[in-house]
Amino acid sequence: MFRLAHLSDLHIGPLPEPGWRELAGKRLTGYLNWRRGRAEHHRMAVLDRVLADIAGVRPDHVAVTGDLINLGLAGEYGPALSLLERIGPPDRVSVVPGNHDAYIRATLPAIVGHWAPWFAGDHEPPPPGLDEAFPFVRRRGRVALIGVNSGVPKPPFLATGTLGQRQLAALGETLDALRQEGLARVLLIHHPPFPIGWHKQLTDHTGLAAILSRSGAELVLHGHTHVGSVRQFDGAGGPIPVHGVASASAADDGTSEPAGWNLVSIDGAPGAWQVMVETRRPAA
């Protein structure tokens, strides 16, 4: 049995104090939101308990589906790197970016510069850029982890994501090839593959749904909504479970779902994969 820990939306703090030049444009509204409540809601003591619980379970692999940071400030990527190293080495931890990681276009190189080993594909060097990195494939025994990047810079007041035609086409080919290998395919993405509101959703969720319907997958894991959720898609070969997860740093303060993570267990064989998902919420 393969056991995978899934967590998302870490929103690591404290936020480094930005210079006035860094607050131009979209960052200004994000900074004000952080100061007005998000800083108090996303607590590192809560995240510490989640990470301790994961470490105690000792899963085979850990998947982090984006939003490690908040405003894409230069001073945020280093602390996030330190936290990734704490979770585990690149061969034991896989990361896909979220919209907060790719807050503005100028910070995209920092994602690659700091975190690339955690989204490099099997036997591949760290990618030179985000476009070259996704979709990635990581084979772990009978399981294949496929990561796609929906975290792309957007205008102010938008938290949408986009995959794009190149990534969608490559994903379909990848899923087909991994099915031929007889592997259980787990898709990692930040934004959910279904509509959630025009200002937050994956803009090409219908395209992704079509790919999944045609090529199939055994499981889809996402973040972004800060809510533990279960959906199901019709896919080639049978239904595809789609699981979301709460923010891994969310305080139990009544404003949203408290922090948690998903423990995924995969067993079986091609045509008869058994996927079980348990939501865990470490006690305060």
C-alpha positions as CSV (number, residue, x, y, z in Angstrom):
1,M,0.0,0.0,0.0
2,F,1.2,3.5,-0.9
3,R,0.4,6.2,1.6
4,L,0.5,9.9,0.5
5,A,0.0,12.9,2.7
6,H,-1.8,15.8,1.1
7,L,-1.7,19.4,2.4
8,S,-2.2,22.8,0.9
9,D,-2.5,26.5,1.4
10,L,0.2,26.9,4.1
11,H,0.3,30.7,3.8
12,I,3.6,30.8,5.7
13,G,4.1,33.8,8.0
14,P,5.1,36.1,9.4
15,L,5.1,38.3,6.3
16,P,8.3,40.2,5.8
17,E,7.8,43.9,6.0
18,P,7.5,45.1,2.3
19,G,9.1,48.2,1.0
20,W,6.8,50.8,-0.6
21,R,7.9,49.8,-4.1
22,E,6.9,46.2,-3.4
23,L,3.3,47.2,-2.6
24,A,2.6,48.7,-6.0
25,G,-0.4,47.2,-7.9
26,K,-1.9,43.9,-6.8
27,R,0.2,43.4,-3.7
28,L,-1.3,46.4,-2.0
29,T,-4.8,44.9,-1.6
30,G,-3.2,41.6,-0.6
31,Y,-1.1,43.3,2.0
32,L,-4.2,45.1,3.4
33,N,-6.1,41.8,3.6
34,W,-3.2,40.2,5.4
35,R,-3.1,43.0,8.0
36,R,-6.9,43.0,8.4
37,G,-7.2,39.4,9.4
38,R,-5.3,36.8,7.4
39,A,-2.2,37.1,9.5
40,E,-4.2,36.2,12.6
41,H,-6.0,33.4,10.8
42,H,-3.0,31.6,9.4
43,R,-1.0,30.6,12.4
44,M,2.3,28.9,12.3
45,A,1.6,27.0,15.5
46,V,-1.3,25.4,13.8
47,L,0.9,24.5,10.8
48,D,3.5,23.0,13.2
49,R,0.9,20.6,14.6
50,V,-0.2,19.5,11.1
51,L,3.4,18.8,10.1
52,A,4.1,17.0,13.3
53,D,1.0,14.8,12.7
54,I,2.2,14.0,9.2
55,A,5.7,13.2,10.4
56,G,4.2,10.8,13.0
57,V,2.2,8.9,10.4
58,R,5.4,8.6,8.2
59,P,3.8,8.5,4.8
60,D,5.6,7.3,1.7
61,H,5.3,10.7,0.1
62,V,4.0,14.2,0.7
63,A,2.1,16.4,-1.8
64,V,1.8,20.2,-1.3
65,T,-0.8,21.7,-3.6
66,G,0.3,25.3,-3.6
67,D,0.0,28.7,-1.8
68,L,3.0,28.2,0.4
69,I,3.4,32.0,0.6
70,N,1.2,35.0,0.4
71,L,2.2,38.0,-1.7
72,G,5.2,36.8,-3.7
73,L,7.6,39.0,-1.8
74,A,11.3,38.3,-2.3
75,G,11.6,37.6,1.4
76,E,9.0,34.9,1.4
77,Y,10.6,32.2,-0.8
78,G,13.6,31.5,1.4
79,P,11.5,30.7,4.5
80,A,9.2,28.5,2.4
81,L,12.3,26.7,1.1
82,S,13.3,26.1,4.7
83,L,9.9,24.7,5.5
84,L,10.0,22.4,2.4
85,E,13.3,21.1,3.6
86,R,11.7,20.4,7.0
87,I,8.9,18.5,5.5
88,G,11.2,16.3,3.5
89,P,13.8,16.0,0.7
90,P,12.7,16.5,-3.0
91,D,12.4,12.8,-3.6
92,R,9.9,12.5,-0.8
93,V,7.9,15.7,-1.3
94,S,6.2,17.1,-4.5
95,V,5.0,20.7,-4.9
96,V,2.8,22.5,-7.4
97,P,2.4,26.3,-7.2
98,G,-0.7,28.2,-6.3
99,N,-1.9,31.7,-7.2
100,H,-0.3,33.3,-4.2
101,D,3.1,31.7,-5.0
102,A,2.8,33.3,-8.5
103,Y,1.3,36.6,-7.3
104,I,3.0,38.8,-9.9
105,R,5.0,38.0,-13.0
106,A,8.2,39.5,-11.6
107,T,8.4,36.8,-8.9
108,L,8.1,33.7,-11.2
109,P,11.8,33.1,-11.3
110,A,11.9,32.9,-7.5
111,I,9.6,29.9,-7.6
112,V,12.1,28.1,-9.8
113,G,15.2,29.4,-8.1
114,H,14.1,28.2,-4.7
115,W,11.7,25.3,-5.1
116,A,12.5,23.6,-8.4
117,P,13.9,20.4,-7.0
118,W,10.5,19.7,-5.5
119,F,8.8,19.8,-8.9
120,A,11.5,18.3,-11.1
121,G,10.3,15.1,-12.9
122,D,12.0,11.8,-12.4
123,H,15.6,11.7,-13.5
124,E,15.4,15.2,-14.8
125,P,17.5,18.2,-13.8
126,P,15.8,21.2,-12.1
127,P,13.8,23.0,-14.8
128,P,15.0,26.4,-16.1
129,G,11.5,27.8,-16.0
130,L,7.9,27.1,-14.9
131,D,6.8,26.4,-18.5
132,E,9.3,23.7,-18.9
133,A,8.5,22.1,-15.5
134,F,4.9,21.1,-15.9
135,P,3.3,18.7,-16.2
136,F,5.9,16.7,-14.2
137,V,5.7,12.9,-13.5
138,R,7.1,11.2,-10.4
139,R,6.8,7.4,-10.3
140,R,6.7,5.9,-6.8
141,G,6.3,2.2,-7.0
142,R,2.9,1.5,-8.6
143,V,1.8,5.2,-8.3
144,A,2.5,8.1,-10.6
145,L,2.2,11.6,-9.3
146,I,1.4,14.1,-12.0
147,G,1.8,17.8,-11.2
148,V,0.3,20.7,-13.2
149,N,0.7,24.4,-12.6
150,S,-2.4,26.5,-12.4
151,G,-0.7,29.3,-10.5
152,V,-0.2,32.1,-13.0
153,P,-0.1,35.9,-12.4
154,K,-3.5,37.5,-12.6
155,P,-4.8,41.1,-12.4
156,P,-5.9,42.6,-9.0
157,F,-8.9,41.1,-7.3
158,L,-8.6,37.9,-9.3
159,A,-7.5,34.6,-7.8
160,T,-8.2,32.5,-10.9
161,G,-5.8,29.9,-12.3
162,T,-5.1,28.7,-15.9
163,L,-3.4,25.7,-17.3
164,G,-3.4,26.6,-21.0
165,Q,-3.6,24.5,-24.1
166,R,0.1,23.3,-24.1
167,Q,-0.2,22.0,-20.6
168,L,-3.6,20.4,-21.1
169,A,-2.4,18.6,-24.3
170,A,0.7,17.4,-22.5
171,L,-1.4,16.2,-19.6
172,G,-3.7,14.1,-21.8
173,E,-0.7,12.4,-23.4
174,T,0.9,11.9,-20.0
175,L,-2.2,10.3,-18.5
176,D,-2.6,8.0,-21.5
177,A,1.0,6.8,-21.3
178,L,0.9,6.2,-17.6
179,R,-2.3,4.2,-18.0
180,Q,-0.4,2.0,-20.5
181,E,2.3,1.5,-17.8
182,G,-0.4,0.2,-15.4
183,L,0.2,2.9,-12.8
184,A,-2.3,4.5,-10.4
185,R,-2.4,8.1,-11.5
186,V,-2.7,10.9,-9.0
187,L,-3.1,14.4,-10.4
188,L,-1.9,17.4,-8.2
189,I,-3.3,20.8,-8.9
190,H,-3.9,24.0,-6.9
191,H,-7.2,25.1,-8.3
192,P,-10.1,22.6,-8.3
193,P,-11.2,21.2,-11.7
194,F,-14.8,22.5,-11.3
195,P,-16.4,25.9,-11.2
196,I,-16.3,27.8,-7.9
197,G,-16.9,31.4,-8.9
198,W,-15.6,33.5,-11.8
199,H,-13.0,35.4,-9.7
200,K,-11.4,32.3,-8.1
201,Q,-11.9,29.3,-10.4
202,L,-9.7,27.6,-12.9
203,T,-10.5,29.4,-16.2
204,D,-10.1,26.3,-18.3
205,H,-11.7,23.8,-15.9
206,T,-14.0,22.5,-18.7
207,G,-10.9,21.7,-20.7
208,L,-9.4,19.8,-17.8
209,A,-12.6,18.0,-17.2
210,A,-12.6,16.9,-20.9
211,I,-9.1,15.6,-20.5
212,L,-10.0,13.6,-17.4
213,S,-13.1,12.2,-19.1
214,R,-11.1,11.0,-22.1
215,S,-7.9,9.9,-20.4
216,G,-9.0,9.1,-16.9
217,A,-7.1,9.2,-13.6
218,E,-7.4,7.4,-10.2
219,L,-7.4,10.5,-8.0
220,V,-7.3,14.3,-8.2
221,L,-6.0,16.4,-5.2
222,H,-6.3,20.1,-5.0
223,G,-6.3,23.1,-2.6
224,H,-7.3,26.7,-3.1
225,T,-10.8,26.6,-1.5
226,H,-9.5,26.1,2.1
227,V,-12.3,23.5,2.4
228,G,-12.2,19.7,2.7
229,S,-14.3,18.5,-0.1
230,V,-15.2,15.4,-2.2
231,R,-16.4,15.4,-5.8
232,Q,-16.4,12.7,-8.5
233,F,-15.8,12.9,-12.2
234,D,-16.7,10.4,-14.8
235,G,-13.5,9.3,-16.5
236,A,-12.2,6.6,-18.8
237,G,-12.2,3.4,-16.9
238,G,-14.5,4.6,-14.1
239,P,-15.2,7.4,-11.7
240,I,-12.4,9.8,-10.6
241,P,-12.5,11.0,-6.9
242,V,-11.6,14.6,-6.5
243,H,-10.5,15.7,-3.0
244,G,-9.9,19.2,-1.6
245,V,-8.3,20.0,1.7
246,A,-8.5,22.8,4.3
247,S,-5.6,25.3,4.7
248,A,-2.8,23.6,6.7
249,S,-2.4,26.7,8.9
250,A,-6.1,27.8,9.4
251,A,-6.9,28.6,13.0
252,D,-10.1,27.2,14.5
253,D,-11.5,30.7,14.9
254,G,-14.9,30.2,13.3
255,T,-14.1,32.2,10.1
256,S,-13.4,29.1,8.0
257,E,-12.7,25.4,8.2
258,P,-9.9,24.6,10.7
259,A,-6.6,23.2,9.5
260,G,-6.3,19.6,8.4
261,W,-4.6,17.3,5.9
262,N,-5.6,14.2,3.9
263,L,-4.0,10.8,4.3
264,V,-4.4,9.0,1.0
265,S,-3.9,5.2,0.8
266,I,-3.7,3.5,-2.6
267,D,-3.6,-0.3,-3.1
268,G,-4.8,-2.8,-5.7
269,A,-3.9,-3.3,-9.3
270,P,-4.7,-1.8,-12.8
271,G,-8.4,-1.9,-13.3
272,A,-9.0,-2.5,-9.6
273,W,-7.3,0.3,-7.8
274,Q,-8.5,1.0,-4.2
275,V,-8.2,4.7,-3.1
276,M,-9.0,5.7,0.4
277,V,-8.8,9.2,1.8
278,E,-8.8,10.0,5.5
279,T,-9.1,13.6,6.7
280,R,-7.0,14.3,9.8
281,R,-7.2,17.4,12.1
282,P,-4.5,17.5,14.8
283,A,-5.9,18.6,18.1
284,A,-4.8,22.0,19.5
